[in-house]
């Protein structure tokens, strides 16, 4: 028997992201910070929740607040964190799609979706 989770439960979790996230970090596999965006992130950078492909979703970083961010240390980026102050709300592992950057580079973080899949 497949489980059931009401849309309102997923929506509450996704709404927590948009209401609370105020920082973004890009990290190496060893968790060294490569890029840190600590200002300009607010609820206007998120849209949703709404129907996704296999559950409920929210669109993240939908504004230009994350364009041309300075790299603080060279490295291969393979993690993205969304934070509420210093507390990690979501961490995405993007290994396999690592991006190597130099210390004088700038990075633009494009929009993406967080989706909570319906139980199967």
Protein Blocks (a to p, Z undefined) as FASTA:
>chain_A
ZZdddfklmmmmmmmmmmmgcbdcdddfkopafbdcfehiafklpgcddddfklccddeh
kbfklgoiacfbgcddfbdcddehjacfbdcdfehiaccddfkbccddddddddddddZZ
